[in-house]
C-alpha cells in the first residue's frame, strides 16, 4: 500500500513535468529545459507505465545530435527566463557541426543512453515494439559513444575527458576546488536565476560561476572545436563516473546489437574500445592508498586524490576485479556506511570539504544510489545494495521527491532534509524502477 502510494505520486510528477514537445523537464522553475542524462533516467521511469513517452523522451534527445555524434547537455526547446546561462549565452550555433536548429549548450553529460535503452528493453512487455524502437535509435547512440573516443581521448588510451564541470554531472564537487585554485577567471556580470528558486547556501558560489562561464567562453571563442578545447581549456578531467557510464553504455550496446543481429563491425569496435578503456581505467584512476577510483587532472597531470560517490560508480560497469571491488566496498563502508547516515553521500563525509546541504559537496543523490545499488549486486554485496535501495526509498518517503538529500539521519526528523528542486523527475523515475525490482 505504502509503495503504491509512492509510485502513484512518482507517476504524477513525471506526467506533470512532461512537455508537449516530447521531453520532460527535471523540475519546474529551476530546470525548465531538457537535460541529457536526466532524460535517460526519466525514460526508465516512464517505461514502467507509459512506453510511448519513454520512447519520445529518447527520440527528442537524439534529435539534438550534432553531425559528429555529440549530444548536448541541455536542449533549449522552449523559452524561459528562470534559468541562467541560457541559449543566448551558450550560442551553440557557433559550431559548424550543429544539425538541428534548436539551440543547445556546447557541452555534454554522462552517456547513459546505451544502458537506458537496454533497461527499457527489459521493462517492455511488447518486445517486438521496443526492438523496433532500438533498431531505429541504436546507431545514433553508437555514434555518441564513438564521438568520445574520436574527439575526447587525446592520448588514445581509452579514457575520455570532460572539459567542464557541468559535463561531469557532479557540478560543484569539492574535487574541482583544486582546478579552480589553478585558474584566474574574469569577474563576469551576470544574474543568477537558480538562487531565486533555491536557498543560495545549497548552490554553487558566484566565484565558482565565474570559472564555469570562463571555460564556456574559451570553448565559444573556438566554435566548440574539440581539438582547441583539449589544447586550451584549463579544466580537462578524466572522470571515473563519466568514463564508467560510457563503458556501461558500450556494454549495453554490444548486447543490444547482438540481440537485433548483424552489425558485427560495430560490435567488434565497441568490444575493442571497451577493453582498452577498462585496462586504462584500472591502471590510471585507481589509488592504491585510498583504495578508491579518483579523477585525473589531464591539464596538471595528477590524480585528484578524493573519495566521492563517483569513486564507486565503476562497480556498475564491472570495471574492478573481485579483489579490487572488495577493497572498494571496504572504503565505501568505512567512510560512507556509518549507521547514523544514509547512503551514499556524494562526497567523503570524513573530509573537511564535506558540506551535507550543498548540491554535490555532500548530499545523497538518487541517481548515484541507483548506479551503486546495481553495481553492488553485481559483485554479490546484496545486503549493502539492499541498504542503498532502502535508504533511497526512505528518504523519498520522508521528505518528498527532492533533487538531493542530507546524508545525516538526524536532519530527517522533521521531514525537511530534501533540498534543491522539488518534484524532481529522476528521483521519481528511479523510485519507480527501484520498487519494480
Buried (B, 14 or more C-beta within 10 A) or exposed (E): EEEEEBBEBBBEBBBBBBBEEBBBBBBBBBBBBBBBBBBBBBBBBBBBBBBEBBBBBBBBBBBBBBEBBBBBBBBBBBEBEBBBBBBEBBBBEBBEBBEEEBBBBBBBBBBBBBBBBBBBBEBBEEEEEBBEBBBEBBBBBBBBBBBBBEBBBBEEBBBBBBBBBBBBBBBBBBBBBBBBEEEEBEEBEEEEBBBEBBEEEBBBEEEBBBBBBBBBEBBBEBBBBBEBBBEBBBBBBBBBBBBBBBBBBBBBBBBBBEBEEEBEEBBEBBEEBBEBBBBBBBEBBBBEEBBBBBBBBBBEEEBBEBBBBBBBBBBBBBBBEEEBBBBBBEBBBEBBBBEEBBBBBBBBBEBEEBBBBBBBBBBBBBBBBBBBBBBBBEBEBEEBBBBBBBBBBBBBBBBBBBBBBBBBBEBBEEEEBBBBBBBBBBBBBBBBBBBEE
